[in-house]
Amino acid sequence: MARSYVDQQTKTVTEASASEADPDAEHELPRLIVVLHGRKPFAPAVRLCIGSVDEVAIGRGNERSWRRIGRRLELSLDDHEISRQHAVVRRVPDGWELVDLDSKNGTKLNGVRATRANLVDADVIEIGAVFLMFRDESTSLAECGDLDMAASARLPPALRTASIDVAASVGPLIKIAPSSVPVLIRGETGTGKELTARAIHDLSGRRGPFVPVNCGAIPRTLVESELFGSKRGAFSGARDDREGLVRRADGGTLFLDEIAELPEESQVALLRVLQEGEVRPIGATECIRIDVRIVAATHQDLEERIAAGKFRQDLYARLIGFVTKLAPLRARREDIGMLIGALLARIGEDPQRITIQQAAARALVSYAYPLNIRELEQALHAAVALSEGGEIRLEHLPEAVRSYRVSATELRPEEQALRDRIVELLREHRGNVTAVGRMLGKAPIQIRRWCRRFSIEIASFRA
């Protein structure tokens, strides 16, 4: 089927940037992702690109498989509640539609039973115990290939993704990992910054240890001795020599989480480590040579802290050898099933016993996770304990997950801003979609998709 995940993602990134076309140009790449199988939560995700077909036929098979016949893709799913010919996802003049083929158990779209419905980006299709996601946002990458996530097993879990946009940042990260270049990881709380740092270390080939440090958790008076070590008698209570966390990471990777919380006096000493490759313990007269790769992380705006005089600009310049930003979970919803499987494998004592009731799976896939992967992990921890390692049911999930409902009018702030801008331009150009697309730098079909998603009636602006 698909070539290896590492090769595919690297090839995708390099080919896109090397193509004759503008690599930043937007491309229409509709895709269908098999996100989660409730009865088999450890089954890897599958991403199928459907831009070259007119119809995807979905039905029951003895195993999950797919094949392309001309402009038709046949997807077989291994679940007994799915009919042999269950549903189709079909190209129509203004996008794509879902049609149920009079299946025995029906088809649901975003939790509601549907016989025929237009699809918009991030719609969730429920067929039996299998959850699929339709993605149709424009992307700046030029290639979209089918991807079986089973091929990603050789990558650390933190770098596995079915998202084309997330893969765009993973590819360069894989390339930079074997070097000694410092890495700065940015992202919201709970997006997996430490797991990403550990993945960088695992791919680096460095023989030393991975040493994580939470810069915000060390008492201010102990930061320098904890990081850089101390000599016996250097201060009251220093009864022995201490090597410090920086020297402990010699030959390996030092992960400085919440680097923005590092006191300014300690920032000076860290700058020496980065500039000179040496550390001087408190009370010592000579420096000690070390070989440490620094990976730092923060959810704060370091540029703002520099402007406020709370972070050294010269240290910042040393930390940004390579900068990557982790996407929030809400922006990579196609990965939710993969993350559930990876987390359950770590949580459960006998993970292969774990299944997920359909209502519980629907809630897990639908929830917005404002606290990102950390919130998902805590929800699963509690659910596994309450289910005693068996079937996770709706009542085992936190109240916030159980009671979450997606409103047709509920938009995130950035979505509301986009909707307001589209309405403003449609009003200005009297419903001319081509003109609106020109103003936003998007193809007209993308404007139409956004209008369907945001419930904007284009015709009302043409009167």
N, C-alpha and C positions, 0 to 999 in steps of 0.2 A: 504494500500500500504506500504510505508516505515514507519518504526518506527519513533518516534520523533527525530528531528534533533540533539538536545543536546545528547540524549541517543546514537544515531547512531555514532556521531562523537567521543564521549567518548569511546564507545565500539570499534570503529575502532582503535583508538590510543592504548588503553590498550591491546586489543587482539593481535595487531601487535607486541607490545613489550613483550608480555608474551608468544608468540608462541615459539615452540621448534626451529623453523627455525631462522636464523640470522635476526633480525629485520631490519638491514641495507641492507640486500640483495635486489637486484632489482627484481621487478616483472612486468610481462607484463599484463597491465590492460587496454585494449582498452575500450573506452566509447564514447557514443554519448550523447551530451547535447542539449536539446531544450533551446536555449539561449534567443531568443526574438521573440515575435509576434507583428508585427508592428501595427496591428489593435487592439491589446489588450496588450499594453506595460506593464500593471501591472500584467499580468499573471505570476505566479512564474515559475522559471526555473525547469527543470527536468533533472537529470543525470541518464542515463541508462548504466550499465556495460554490455558489449557484449562479454566478453571473453569466455563465456560458450555457445554462439550461433554461428551458421554459416551464418545466414542471418537475417537482419532487414528489414521487409517489411513496407513501409511508405505509408499511404493513408489518405483519408478524412474520418472523423467521425463526429458524432453529438457533441462530446465533446472530449477533449484530454484524451487519455487513452492508456494503453499498456497491453499486455498479452504475456506470454511465453508458447509456445507449443513445447515441446521437445527442439530441437536446433534451434528454430525459434522464433524471437521476432516480434510481430505485433504492430506497433505504429500508432495510429490514431490521426490526427490533425484537429482541428476545424477551417477550413478556406475554403471559398467557391471556391477559385482559385485552390485548390488541387484536383486532380483526385482521384477516389475511390482507384485505384491501381496506385500510382504515381511513386515510385522509390524503389530501394532496395540498402542496403549497405551489401555487400557480402564478406565473407572470401575467399581469393585466396591463392595459395601457398606461395607468398612472401608478404602477408599483407592483405589489404582490398581494395575493389573497389566500386565505386558508379555507378549504372546503372539506367538510366531513362527508365520507362516502357511505352514509347510513350505517355506520359502525354499530356493533352491539352495545358497547359501553360509552359511546360518544367521545367527543373531543372538547377540551376546554381551552379557552384563551384567556390568560390572566385570571384564572380561577372561575370563569363563567362559561357555561356550556355554550358552544357555538356550532352552527351548521355551515355558515358562510360569513367571512369577515375579512375586511382589509387589514393588512399587517403594517405596523410601524416599528421603528427601531426599538429593540429591547423587549418586544412582546414575548411572553412565555406561553408555549404550546404544551398542553398536558395530554398525553396519549397513554392510557393505561397507567403504569407506575413510572413512566419515562417523561422527563421534562426537557423540552427543547427550547432554545432561544433563537429568535430571528434578529439578526443584526444587519442594519442597512445604512448606518452612518457613513458618510464619505470618509476616506482615510488618505493620508499622504503617501502611503506605500504603494508601489506599483504592482506588486504581486500578491496574490492570495491563493495559496495551494491548500488542498485537503490535508488535514493534520490529525493523526491518531495519537492522542496523548500517551499511549502506551510506549511510544518511541522516545519519550522524554525521561525515562527512568534513570538514565545515567547523569541527568542534571540534578543538582540540589533542588528540593521541593520549592524553595523560595523563588526560583527562576523559571518555574514551569508556568506556562500560560497559554490559553487558547485565544487570547485577545491580540489582534494584530497591532493595536496601538501600544500595548504593554511590551510586546515582542520587539518593537522598535527600540526600546530602551534596554531590553535584555541582551540583544545582540552585541552592542558595544561593551556592555558590562562583562560579558563572557570574554571578550578580547582583551580587556584591560586587566582582568583578574590576575594573570600570571606575571604581570609587571610589578615594580615596586612603587608605582605612582600612588600618591595619597588619594583617597576617595572620600567625597562628602556625599552622604545620603540625606536627602530632604524628603519630607512627607508628613502627613498628618499623624497624630498619635494613633498607635495601634495598627499601622500599615505593614509592620513586619521588618522594621529597619535592622534589628539585631539579627534576624534570620537571614536577611540579605547580606549583611556583613559577614556572617559565618559562611554563607555560600561563596562569597568572594575569596575567603581564606581557603575553603575546601578546593577551589579551582586554582589557587595560586601556586600550589606545589611547594609552599614553604613548609619546612620540617618542624619549625617551632610551634608553640601552642597558640590557640586563639584565646585572648584575654579580654573579656568585656569589662568595661568600667562605666558606671552611671555617674557622670560628673555632678549631677544634681543631688545625689544621695550621700556623698561624702561630706562630713562636717567641714566647714570652711577652714578651720584651724588645722585640719589633718590632711588636706588635699595634697600638699607637696610631699609630705612624708609617705603617704599612701602611694602616690604616683612615682616619685623619684627615689624613695628609700632614705635611709638615715644611718649615721654612724652612732655607735654606742656612746652615750653621754652627750649627744648633740643638743638635747633639750631634756627637760624634766620628764622622767618616765622612759627615756630611751635606754633600756638596759642591754639591748643587743643590737648588732648590725641588722638592718632590714634592707632587702634588695629592692623593694618597691615593684609596682605593677609594670612599669615600663621595662625594667630589666627582666622581669619574669616572662615578658613577651619576646625576648631576644630570639631572633631567628624565625619569629612568627608574626602574628598580627595583633595590634592593640586597637580594640574597638572603643572609641570614646563616645558614648551615648550622651545626648543632651550637652554637646560641646559648648553651647551658648551659656551654660551655667558655670563654666570654669572661671574662677576668680582671676582678675587681671594679673596679679603677681605670679600666678601659676601659668598663665598664658606665656609669660616671658620665658620660663623654664622649658615649656613645651616647644617654643619656637627654636630653642637651642637643639633640642632633639631632632627636629625636622631639618634644621640648617646644617648642623655639624655631625649628626649621627652619634651623639654622645650625651651622657647624663651625669650630673654631679649630685650625689646624695647629700642631704642636709648634714652639715658638719664635716664633710670631706673636703680635702684641699685639691684633689685631682679629679678629672673627669674620667668616665668609663665609656669605652667605645661599645656601641650596640648596633644591631641590625634589626630594625623594627619597621614594619609596614603599618602606617596609620590609616585607619578607616574611622571617620567621624560621622555623627548623625545629629540632626536637630529637626524639630518641628517649628522652630522660631525663624524669624526673618533676620539673618545675620547682618544684612546690609543696614537694617534699621538700628541694630545694636551698635554697629560701627559708628553710625551717624550720632548716636546718643552717647558715644564715648565708653560703651560697656564691653566692646570687643575690639581687639587689636587688628588693624587692617593688615599689618605685615603677617600675622598668623593666618588670617583668612586667606591671604594670597598663597600661603604654603599649603593650605588644606584643599584648595580647589584644583588640584591636579586633574581630577575627573569628578564631575558632579552628575548625580543621577537623582531623579525625583520619582518616588513611588506613588503609584496611582491609588486613590482611595478605593475601597471595595465597591462603592456604588458605581465607579467608572469601569469596573472590570467584572460585571455581573456574570459573564459567561464562565468565569473561573470558580463560581460558588460551589459547584458540585465537586470539582477537583480539590478545593480547599477543605470541604467537609470530609472527603475521603482521607486526605492526608492527616487531618486533625484527629479523626476517629481512630486511625491506625496508631497514633501516639497515645490516645486516651484510654482506649479499651484494653482490658487484660486479655480478652479473646475476641479481637475485632471482627473476625469472620462471622460471629454470631449476630452482629448488629445489622438490623434493617431499619427502614424509616417508613412509618405509616404515610399514606398518601397525603392526608391533611397536614401532617407535620412537615413533609417534604415541601408542600406548597407554601407553607408559612416560612420555612427557611429560605426558599428561593426568592420569595417576594419581599422579605424584610429589607429595609434600607441600610441597616448597620451604621449608624452615625459614629460609632466607636471602632469601626473597621474590623479587621481580622481578629483582634483581641476580644471583641464583643462576641463574635461567632464562636471562638474557642471556649469562652466561659459558658455560653449557652449550651454547647455540646457537652462540656464537662458535667454540668448539672443534669442534662438529659440522660447521659449514659449512666450516671449514678442512680437516677430515679427509675430508669428502665431495667436496672440490674444487668446491663450488658445485652439486653434483648432487643425488642422492637421499640424504637423511639416513637412515642405517640405525641399528639398535639398537647396534651395536658402536661407533658414532661418539659415543655419549652417555657422560657420566661414569659411573663405577662406581656411585655413589650412586643415580643415576636408573635405571640398568639393573637393579640388584639390588633395588630397592624393591618390597616386597610389602605389601599392605594386609591386616592380620589382622582376622578378625571380632571379636577381643577387643581390638584396638588402639584406644584412645580417647585423645584429647587431655585434658589435665588438667581443662579446663572441662567436657568431655563426661562424664568420669568423675564429676565432682562432681554434674552434673545426674542421671546415672544413679543414683548413690547416694541422692540426694534423692527421686527417683521411687520407688525400692524402699522407702525408709523410709516414705513416705506411703501406698503401696499396702499395706504391712504394717499401718500404723496404721488404715487405713480398710477393711481386709479386701477389697482388690481393687476397691473402688468407684471407677471411673474418673472419674465426675462429681465426686465429692468431692475427688479428687486434683487435677483440673482447677481446681476452685474455690480450692484452697489455692495453686496456682501461677499463678492468673489466666489460665488457658488453656482453650480449648474441649476437650471430651472427645476429639474426633477427633485433636487434636494430641497428647494423652497417648498414644493408641493408636499413633500414628505413631512417637513416641519409643520406645515399648515394642518395636515391631518392629525399629527401628533398633538398639536396645541389647540385643536378644535377651532381653527380659524376658517371661516367661510370666505373663500377668495371672491366668489361672485358678488358678495355684498359690497365690495369696494369698486365694482364696475358700474354701479348705477349712476 
